[in-house]
Amino acid sequence: MKKLLFVPFLSLIAGSVFAGGLLTNTNQSAHFLRNPALDATTEIDGVYTNPAGLTFLSDGFHLSLTNQSVYQTRTITSTFAPFAYNGGDQTKTFQGTASAPIVPSFQFAYKKDRYALSAGFAITGGGGKAVFNQGLPSFEAPISMLPLSLSKAGIPTTAYSVDQYMEGRQFIYGLQLNGTYKITNAFSAALGMRLNIVNDKYEGHLKNIQINPTHPLLNPTGAMVSATTFFKNAGMTANASATADKYLDCTQTGWGVTPIVSLNYHVAGLNLAAKYEFKSALNVQNNTVIDDTGLYKNGVNTPHDIPALLTLGAEYELTKQWKVSGGYHHFFDSDAKMANNKQQYINGGVNEYLLGSEYQISEMFLISAGGQITRTGVTDAYQTDMSFSLNSYSIGFGGAVNITPDLRLNLSYFFTNYDKWTKTTANYNNTNTTSDPTKNISGTDVYDRTNKVFGIGLEYKF
């Protein structure tokens, strides 16, 4: 009988649970959630979206405080014939939930004459914790092959079971500083930098693998028994080790710096802006407590670059009460190094197209709404059950209440609809370990997501 191979844990990338690219969050305020087209804003939100526009603030101090509550699901519907050995259905659904009920951020600016200094803090990448209580198809696929392999070896086996769990948490904390100068009455420029601090954590287990081999000496009744115990009693040491309980507990940390340049041009009721964030080259280092997989050796570094980002924006005042805005984002993801050189499976990067509008109902009340279309540049080879990117469109809406002339309350809601991605592979999750393609068993994964965000924020000028 061939040695049964076990595919160990792989890196579960929690990814971004917010708006933005593969590793970048662009929603840094409650204002964004009710109108995502803020790339040419001249309000306090410009600390992140348009630093060059901050010279159009009134003289003095400006502060914005926001909390966002983010809820997301990720669903992988997998069809693989050997899954039928566990419950009788070859199609299984693996669902993960990612939640971040408290996501704080702040933006601060001081403006005087032609100068502005600003700072901001937010979770600029990742966010929340993705939990897969039933594991993932790539974990279960090699285990599902046990009944088939044993039966072919003359040991009739018709069922298996496994206890699997995986959770991944990814946070990139960003602290940004900007300096802005109004060169002419219409033109201003800004230079800035963002310190990015990465903190990722992965925990999980794959244990209690059971099978029901009918063996005249070791299991004559064909009852469900421990796979490890069966293989050990049968003298199959390698298989006993491969099916033994496995655990993972690893934290990854690292940091990098993002230089930022932005330009702003204002004429009459039209404001135009451009911003470029340079690539942040960084690695994350494993701080491993336990790793039965052999993939997370303590002290090893892994590429974790944050891609460069170009944003273009325009804002126009149709009337004193009504303005419209638009924007474009391009994330240079294919130039940012990832683990296992995964960036080679990205055609350029993510593109986003944004449109929004705001209307001042009265001195006290304002309403706004906007949308964002996201087109991912990933290919089929990029998509895995542990990290996938989908085309989507998002809609945000909400309002603001001017409690006093200097204090504003923002309330907003933002949701995203995703296009499903179907991926079929001839050798599903590399379950055929031989070089003979005639022994491949194909399988299909359908990836899907949901996303909703609630925001509340205060803006104060003094």
GIVENFEN-V949429 format. One record per pair of residues at least 24 apart in sequence whose ideal C-beta (glycine too) atoms are under 10 Angstrom apart, sorted by the first residue. I is the first residue (numbers start at 1). GAP is how many residues later the second one is. Records with the same first field share a line. If there is no record, write none. Layout:
I->GAP / GAP
//
This chain:
1->148 / 149 / 151 / 152 / 153 / 154 / 233 / 235 / 238
2->147 / 150 / 151 / 237 / 431 / 432
3->146 / 233 / 234 / 235 / 236 / 239 / 430
4->138 / 139 / 141 / 142 / 145 / 146 / 149 / 223 / 227 / 232 / 234 / 235 / 236 / 238 / 239 / 429
5->137 / 140 / 144 / 233 / 234 / 237 / 425 / 426 / 427 / 428
6->133 / 136 / 137 / 140 / 200 / 203 / 232 / 233 / 235 / 236 / 237 / 238 / 240 / 287
7->131 / 132 / 133 / 134 / 135 / 136 / 138 / 199 / 235 / 286 / 422 / 423 / 424 / 426
8->131 / 134 / 198 / 234 / 238 / 240 / 283 / 284 / 285 / 286 / 287 / 288
9->126 / 127 / 129 / 130 / 155 / 157 / 193 / 194 / 195 / 196 / 197 / 237 / 238 / 239 / 241 / 282 / 283 / 284 / 285 / 286 / 287 / 377
10->126 / 128 / 129 / 156 / 192 / 283 / 285 / 329 / 330 / 374 / 375 / 376 / 377
11->157 / 189 / 191 / 237 / 239 / 241 / 284 / 285 / 291 / 328 / 329 / 331 / 373 / 375 / 376
12->84 / 118 / 119 / 120 / 124 / 154 / 155 / 156 / 157 / 158 / 188 / 190 / 191 / 192 / 236 / 372 / 373 / 374 / 375
13->113 / 117 / 155 / 157 / 187 / 189 / 291 / 325 / 326 / 329 / 371 / 373 / 374 / 375
14->58 / 60 / 82 / 84 / 86 / 111 / 112 / 113 / 114 / 115 / 116 / 117 / 153 / 154 / 155 / 156 / 157 / 186 / 187 / 188 / 372 / 373
15->57 / 59 / 83 / 110 / 111 / 112 / 113 / 115 / 153 / 155 / 371 / 372 / 373 / 374 / 434
16->54 / 56 / 82 / 107 / 108 / 109 / 110 / 111 / 112 / 154 / 156 / 373 / 435
17->51 / 53 / 54 / 55 / 57 / 81 / 82 / 83 / 86 / 106 / 109 / 110 / 111 / 112 / 113 / 153 / 432 / 434 / 436
18->50 / 52 / 54 / 82 / 85 / 104 / 105 / 106 / 107 / 108 / 109 / 110 / 396 / 398 / 433 / 435
19->310 / 333 / 335 / 353 / 355 / 373 / 375 / 377 / 395 / 397 / 432 / 434
20->104 / 105 / 289 / 309 / 311 / 330 / 332 / 352 / 354
21->104 / 285 / 286 / 288 / 308 / 309 / 310 / 311 / 312 / 315 / 328 / 329 / 330 / 331 / 353 / 355 / 356 / 368
22->103 / 284 / 285 / 309 / 311 / 314 / 316 / 320 / 321 / 324 / 327 / 328 / 354 / 355 / 356 / 360 / 365 / 367
23->101 / 102 / 103 / 147 / 149 / 173 / 175 / 257 / 281 / 282 / 283 / 284 / 308 / 310 / 313 / 315 / 327
24->100 / 101 / 102 / 148 / 150 / 234 / 253 / 256 / 282 / 283 / 284 / 285 / 305 / 307 / 309 / 312 / 326
25->43 / 45 / 78 / 80 / 97 / 98 / 99 / 100 / 101 / 102 / 147 / 149
26->96 / 98 / 283 / 285 / 301 / 303 / 305 / 326 / 328 / 346
27->39 / 41 / 43 / 76 / 78 / 95 / 96 / 100 / 345 / 367 / 369 / 385 / 387 / 426 / 428
28->36 / 38 / 40 / 75 / 77 / 78 / 79 / 92 / 93 / 94 / 95 / 96 / 146 / 148
29->35 / 36 / 37 / 39 / 76 / 77 / 78 / 91 / 93 / 381 / 383 / 426 / 428 / 430
30->34 / 35 / 36 / 37 / 38 / 75 / 366 / 368 / 370 / 379 / 380 / 381 / 382 / 383 / 384 / 423 / 424 / 425 / 426 / 427 / 428 / 429
31->33 / 35 / 76 / 327 / 337 / 365 / 367 / 369 / 377 / 379 / 381 / 424 / 426 / 428
32->34 / 36 / 322 / 324 / 338 / 340 / 364 / 378 / 380 / 382 / 421 / 423 / 425
33->33 / 35 / 335 / 337 / 361 / 363 / 364 / 365 / 377 / 378 / 379 / 380 / 381 / 382 / 420 / 421 / 422 / 423 / 424
34->322 / 324 / 332 / 333 / 334 / 335 / 336 / 362 / 363 / 364 / 365 / 366 / 376 / 377 / 378 / 379 / 380 / 421 / 423
35->288 / 289 / 290 / 319 / 320 / 321 / 322 / 323 / 332 / 333 / 334 / 335 / 336 / 361 / 362 / 363 / 377 / 379
36->289 / 291 / 293 / 316 / 318 / 319 / 320 / 332 / 333 / 334 / 335 / 336 / 358 / 359 / 360 / 376 / 378
37->276 / 277 / 278 / 287 / 288 / 289 / 290 / 291 / 316 / 317 / 318 / 319 / 320 / 321 / 331 / 333 / 334 / 335 / 359
38->235 / 273 / 275 / 277 / 287 / 289 / 316 / 318 / 332
39->223 / 232 / 233 / 234 / 235 / 236 / 272 / 273 / 274 / 275 / 276 / 286 / 287 / 288 / 289 / 290 / 313 / 315 / 317
40->224 / 225 / 226 / 230 / 231 / 232 / 233 / 234 / 235 / 271 / 272 / 273 / 274 / 275 / 276 / 285 / 286 / 287
41->223 / 230 / 232 / 272 / 274 / 282 / 284 / 286 / 315 / 317
42->146 / 222 / 224 / 229 / 231 / 273
43->64 / 66 / 272 / 365 / 416
44->62 / 63 / 64 / 65 / 67 / 74 / 76 / 364 / 413 / 415 / 416 / 417
45->62 / 75 / 365 / 412 / 414
46->61 / 63 / 70 / 72 / 74 / 132 / 134 / 144 / 216 / 218 / 227 / 229
47->58 / 59 / 60 / 61 / 62 / 69 / 71 / 72 / 73 / 74 / 75 / 129 / 130 / 131 / 133 / 143 / 145
48->57 / 59 / 70 / 72 / 73 / 74 / 76 / 126 / 128 / 130 / 144 / 146 / 212 / 227
49->58 / 213 / 224 / 226 / 262 / 264 / 278
50->130 / 138 / 140 / 212 / 213 / 214 / 221 / 222 / 223 / 224 / 225 / 261 / 263 / 265 / 277
51->58 / 65 / 67 / 69 / 125 / 126 / 127 / 128 / 129 / 137 / 138 / 139 / 140 / 141 / 209 / 210 / 211 / 212 / 213 / 222 / 224
52->64 / 126 / 128 / 129 / 130 / 131 / 135 / 136 / 137 / 138 / 139 / 140 / 209 / 210 / 211 / 212 / 213 / 214 / 221 / 222 / 223
53->63 / 127 / 135 / 137 / 209 / 210 / 211 / 212 / 213 / 218 / 219 / 220 / 222 / 260 / 262
54->53 / 55 / 56 / 57 / 61 / 62 / 63 / 64 / 124 / 125 / 126 / 128 / 134 / 136 / 208 / 210
55->54 / 56 / 57 / 58 / 59 / 60 / 61 / 125 / 126 / 127 / 128 / 130 / 132 / 133 / 134 / 135 / 209 / 211
56->55 / 60 / 124 / 126 / 132 / 208 / 210 / 215
57->52 / 53 / 54 / 59 / 61 / 123 / 404
58->53 / 348 / 403
59->51 / 52 / 53 / 54 / 56 / 57 / 402
60->49 / 50 / 51 / 52 / 346 / 401 / 402
61->47 / 48 / 49 / 50 / 51 / 399 / 400 / 401
62->45 / 46 / 47 / 48 / 49 / 54 / 56 / 344 / 397 / 398 / 399 / 400
63->43 / 44 / 45 / 46 / 47 / 395 / 396 / 397 / 398 / 399
64->41 / 42 / 43 / 44 / 45 / 56 / 344 / 346 / 393 / 394 / 395 / 396 / 397
65->39 / 40 / 41 / 42 / 43 / 345 / 391 / 392 / 393 / 394 / 395
66->37 / 38 / 39 / 40 / 41 / 56 / 344 / 346 / 389 / 390 / 391 / 392 / 393
67->34 / 35 / 36 / 37 / 38 / 387 / 388 / 389 / 390 / 391
68->32 / 33 / 34 / 35 / 36 / 37 / 54 / 55 / 59 / 344 / 346 / 385 / 386 / 387 / 388 / 389
69->30 / 31 / 32 / 33 / 34 / 383 / 384 / 385 / 386 / 387
70->28 / 29 / 30 / 31 / 32 / 33 / 53 / 57 / 58 / 344 / 381 / 382 / 383 / 384 / 385
71->26 / 27 / 28 / 29 / 30 / 57 / 344 / 379 / 380 / 381 / 382 / 383
72->24 / 25 / 26 / 27 / 28 / 55 / 56 / 58 / 344 / 377 / 378 / 379 / 380 / 381
73->24 / 25 / 26 / 57 / 375 / 376 / 377 / 378 / 379
74->24 / 56 / 57 / 58 / 311 / 312 / 314 / 316 / 344 / 373 / 374 / 375 / 376 / 377
75->343 / 345 / 371 / 372 / 373 / 374 / 375
76->56 / 60 / 61 / 62 / 308 / 309 / 310 / 312 / 347 / 369 / 370 / 371 / 372
77->60 / 343 / 345 / 367 / 368 / 369 / 370 / 371
78->58 / 59 / 60 / 62 / 63 / 307 / 345 / 350 / 351 / 365 / 366 / 367 / 368 / 369
79->58 / 345 / 349 / 363 / 364 / 365 / 366 / 367
80->57 / 60 / 61 / 64 / 65 / 345 / 348 / 349 / 351 / 361 / 362 / 363 / 364 / 365
81->63 / 67 / 347 / 360 / 361 / 362
82->58 / 59 / 60 / 61 / 62 / 63 / 64 / 65 / 66 / 67 / 78 / 346 / 349 / 359 / 361
83->54 / 57 / 58 / 60 / 61 / 77 / 345 / 360
84->60 / 63 / 74 / 75
85->58 / 59 / 60 / 61 / 62 / 63 / 66 / 72 / 73 / 74 / 75 / 76 / 126 / 127
86->54 / 57 / 58 / 61 / 73 / 74 / 75 / 76 / 124
87->72 / 73 / 74
88->71
90->54 / 353
91->353 / 355
92->42 / 45 / 48 / 52
93->41 / 44 / 353 / 355
94->38 / 39 / 40 / 41 / 42 / 43 / 44 / 45 / 46 / 70 / 72 / 291 / 351
95->36 / 37 / 38 / 39 / 353
96->33 / 34 / 35 / 36 / 37 / 38 / 39 / 40 / 70 / 71 / 72 / 289 / 290 / 353
97->31 / 32 / 33 / 34 / 35 / 36 / 70 / 353
98->28 / 29 / 30 / 31 / 32 / 33 / 69 / 70 / 71 / 72 / 351 / 353
99->28 / 29 / 30 / 31 / 32
100->26 / 27 / 28 / 29 / 69 / 71 / 353
101->27 / 353
103->24 / 25 / 68 / 350 / 352
104->353
105->69 / 350 / 352
106->351 / 352
107->69 / 350 / 352
109->69 / 71 / 352
111->69 / 71 / 350
113->69
114->66 / 67 / 68 / 69 / 70 / 71 / 74
115->64 / 65 / 66 / 67 / 73
116->62 / 63 / 64 / 65 / 66 / 72 / 74
117->60 / 61 / 62 / 63
118->58 / 59 / 60 / 61 / 62 / 72 / 74
119->56 / 57 / 58 / 59 / 73
120->54 / 55 / 56 / 57 / 58 / 72 / 74
121->52 / 53 / 54 / 55 / 73 / 74
122->50 / 51 / 52 / 53 / 54 / 72
123->47 / 48 / 49 / 50 / 51
124->47 / 48 / 49 / 50 / 51 / 52 / 70 / 71 / 72 / 73 / 134 / 153 / 156 / 182
125->45 / 46 / 47 / 48 / 49 / 71 / 73 / 155 / 179 / 181
126->42 / 43 / 44 / 45 / 46 / 47 / 72 / 73 / 74
127->42 / 43 / 44 / 45
128->40 / 41 / 42 / 43
129->38 / 39 / 40 / 41 / 42 / 72 / 74
130->36 / 37 / 38 / 39 / 40 / 256
131->34 / 35 / 36 / 37 / 38 / 72 / 73
132->32 / 33 / 34 / 35 / 36 / 72 / 253 / 254
133->31 / 32 / 33 / 34
134->28 / 29 / 30 / 31 / 32
135->27 / 28 / 29 / 30 / 31 / 69 / 70 / 71 / 250
136->28 / 29 / 30 / 68 / 248 / 249 / 250 / 293 / 309
137->247 / 248 / 249 / 291 / 292 / 306 / 308
138->246 / 247 / 248 / 290 / 291 / 292 / 293 / 307
139->25 / 26 / 27 / 65 / 67 / 107 / 246 / 247 / 290
140->24 / 66 / 289
141->244 / 287 / 288 / 289 / 290 / 300 / 302
142->100 / 101 / 286 / 287 / 288 / 289 / 291
143->63 / 66 / 67 / 68 / 84 / 99 / 100 / 288
144->284 / 285 / 287 / 297 / 299
145->283 / 284 / 286 / 287 / 288 / 296
146->63 / 64 / 65 / 67 / 81 / 84 / 85 / 93 / 96 / 97
147->64 / 65 / 66
148->283 / 293
149->90 / 282
150->61 / 62 / 63 / 64 / 65 / 77 / 80 / 81 / 84 / 89
151->62 / 63
152->287
153->60
154->61
155->56 / 58 / 59 / 60 / 61 / 63 / 64 / 75 / 79
156->56 / 57 / 58 / 59 / 66
157->54 / 55 / 56 / 57 / 58 / 62 / 65 / 70 / 73
158->53 / 54 / 55 / 56 / 64
159->51 / 52 / 53 / 54 / 63 / 65
160->49 / 50 / 51 / 52 / 64 / 67 / 83
161->47 / 48 / 49 / 50 / 51 / 63 / 66
162->44 / 45 / 46 / 47 / 48 / 49 / 65 / 81
163->42 / 43 / 44 / 45 / 46 / 47 / 82
164->40 / 41 / 42 / 43 / 44 / 45 / 82
165->38 / 39 / 40 / 41 / 42 / 82
166->36 / 37 / 38 / 39 / 40 / 82 / 220
167->34 / 35 / 36 / 37 / 81
168->32 / 33 / 34 / 35 / 36 / 218 / 219
169->30 / 31 / 32 / 33 / 34 / 82
170->28 / 29 / 30 / 31 / 32 / 82 / 114 / 134
171->26 / 27 / 28 / 29 / 30
172->24 / 25 / 26 / 27 / 28 / 82 / 83 / 84 / 108 / 110 / 132 / 134
173->24 / 25 / 26 / 82
174->84 / 106 / 132
176->82 / 84 / 101
177->83
178->82 / 84
180->82 / 84
182->82 / 84
183->80 / 81
184->81 / 82
185->81 / 82
186->78 / 79 / 80 / 81 / 82 / 85 / 86
187->76 / 77 / 78 / 79 / 80 / 85
188->74 / 75 / 76 / 77 / 78 / 85
189->72 / 73 / 74 / 75
190->70 / 71 / 72 / 73 / 74 / 83 / 85
191->68 / 69 / 70 / 71
192->66 / 67 / 68 / 69 / 70 / 83 / 85
193->64 / 65 / 66 / 67 / 84 / 85
194->62 / 63 / 64 / 65 / 66 / 83 / 84 / 86 / 112
195->60 / 61 / 62 / 63 / 85
196->58 / 59 / 60 / 61 / 62 / 84 / 86 / 108 / 110
197->56 / 57 / 58 / 59 / 85
198->54 / 55 / 56 / 57 / 58 / 82 / 84 / 85 / 86 / 87 / 106 / 108
199->52 / 53 / 54 / 55 / 56 / 85
200->50 / 51 / 52 / 53 / 54 / 84 / 86 / 102 / 104
201->48 / 49 / 50 / 51 / 52 / 86
202->46 / 47 / 48 / 49 / 50 / 84 / 86 / 89 / 94
203->44 / 45 / 46 / 47 / 48 / 86 / 87
204->42 / 43 / 44 / 45 / 46 / 89
205->40 / 41 / 42 / 43 / 44 / 85 / 87
206->37 / 38 / 39 / 40 / 41 / 42 / 86 / 87
207->36 / 37 / 38 / 39 / 40 / 85
208->35 / 37
209->33 / 34 / 35 / 36 / 37
210->33
211->32
244->48
245->47
246->44 / 45 / 46 / 47 / 48
247->42 / 43 / 44 / 45 / 46
248->40 / 41 / 42 / 43 / 44 / 45 / 47 / 48
249->38 / 39 / 40 / 41 / 42 / 43 / 47
250->36 / 37 / 38 / 39 / 40 / 41 / 43 / 45 / 46 / 47 / 48 / 50
251->33 / 34 / 35 / 36 / 37 / 38 / 45
252->31 / 32 / 33 / 34 / 35 / 36 / 44 / 48 / 49 / 50 / 52
253->30 / 31 / 32 / 33 / 34 / 51
254->28 / 29 / 30 / 31 / 47 / 48 / 49 / 50
255->25 / 27 / 28 / 29
256->24 / 25 / 26 / 27 / 28 / 48 / 49 / 50
257->24 / 25 / 49
258->24 / 48 / 50 / 51
259->49
260->49
262->49
264->49
265->49
266->49
268->48 / 49
269->46 / 47 / 48 / 49 / 50 / 51 / 54
270->44 / 45 / 46 / 47
271->42 / 43 / 44 / 45 / 46 / 52 / 54
272->40 / 41 / 42 / 43 / 44
273->38 / 39 / 40 / 41 / 42 / 54
274->36 / 37 / 38 / 39 / 54
275->34 / 35 / 36 / 37 / 38 / 54
276->32 / 33 / 34 / 35 / 36
277->29 / 30 / 31 / 32 / 33 / 34 / 54 / 55
278->28 / 29 / 30 / 31 / 54
279->26 / 27 / 28 / 29 / 30 / 53 / 56 / 57 / 58
280->24 / 25 / 26 / 27 / 28 / 56
281->24 / 25 / 55 / 56
282->24 / 54 / 55
283->54 / 56
284->55
302->35 / 36 / 37 / 38
303->33 / 34 / 35 / 36 / 37 / 38 / 39 / 40
304->32 / 33 / 34 / 35
305->27 / 28 / 30 / 31 / 32 / 33 / 38
306->25 / 27 / 30
307->24 / 25 / 26 / 27 / 28 / 29 / 30 / 31 / 36 / 39 / 42 / 43
308->24 / 25 / 27 / 28 / 41
309->24 / 40 / 41 / 43
310->39
311->41 / 43
313->41
315->41 / 43
317->41
318->39 / 41
319->40 / 41
320->40
321->37 / 38 / 39 / 40 / 41 / 45
322->35 / 36 / 37 / 38
323->33 / 34 / 35 / 36 / 37 / 45
324->31 / 32 / 33 / 34 / 35 / 46
325->29 / 30 / 31 / 32 / 33 / 43 / 45
326->27 / 28 / 29 / 30 / 31 / 44
327->25 / 26 / 27 / 28 / 29 / 43 / 45
328->24 / 25 / 26
329->24 / 25 / 43 / 45
330->47
331->43 / 45 / 46
332->45
333->43 / 44 / 45 / 49 / 56
334->43 / 44
338->44 / 49
339->48
342->36 / 39 / 40 / 42 / 45
343->35 / 39
344->35 / 37 / 38
345->32 / 33 / 34 / 35 / 36 / 37 / 38
346->30 / 31 / 32 / 33 / 35 / 36 / 43
347->29 / 30 / 31 / 32 / 35
348->29
349->26 / 27 / 28 / 29
350->24 / 25 / 26 / 27 / 28 / 39 / 41
351->24 / 25 / 26
352->24 / 40 / 42
353->40
354->40 / 42
356->40 / 41
358->41 / 42
359->40
360->40 / 42
361->38
362->40
363->39 / 42
364->36 / 37 / 38 / 39 / 40 / 44
365->34 / 35 / 36 / 37
366->32 / 33 / 34 / 35 / 36 / 42 / 44
367->30 / 31 / 32 / 33
368->28 / 29 / 30 / 31 / 32 / 42 / 44
369->26 / 27 / 28 / 29 / 30 / 43
370->24 / 25 / 26 / 27 / 28 / 44
371->24 / 25 / 26 / 43
372->24 / 42 / 44
374->42 / 44 / 45
375->44
376->42 / 43 / 45
378->43
380->41 / 42 / 43 / 44 / 45
381->42 / 44
382->39 / 41
383->38 / 39 / 40 / 62 / 64
384->39 / 45 / 61 / 63
385->38 / 44 / 60 / 62
388->30 / 33 / 35 / 57 / 59 / 60 / 61
389->29 / 32 / 58 / 60
390->26 / 27 / 28 / 29 / 30 / 31 / 57 / 58 / 59
391->26 / 27 / 28 / 29 / 30
392->24 / 25 / 26 / 27 / 57 / 59
393->24 / 25 / 26
394->24 / 57 / 58 / 59
396->57 / 59
398->56 / 57 / 58 / 59
400->57 / 59
402->57
403->55 / 57
404->56
405->56
406->53 / 54 / 55 / 56
407->51 / 52 / 53 / 54 / 55
408->49 / 50 / 51 / 52 / 53
409->47 / 48 / 49 / 50
410->45 / 46 / 47 / 48 / 49
411->43 / 44 / 45 / 46
412->41 / 42 / 43 / 44 / 45
413->39 / 40 / 41 / 42
414->37 / 38 / 39 / 40 / 41
415->35 / 36 / 37 / 38 / 39
416->33 / 34 / 35 / 36 / 37
417->32 / 33 / 34
418->29 / 30 / 31 / 32 / 33
419->28 / 29 / 30
420->26 / 27 / 28 / 29
421->24 / 25 / 26 / 27 / 28
422->24 / 25 / 26
423->24
//
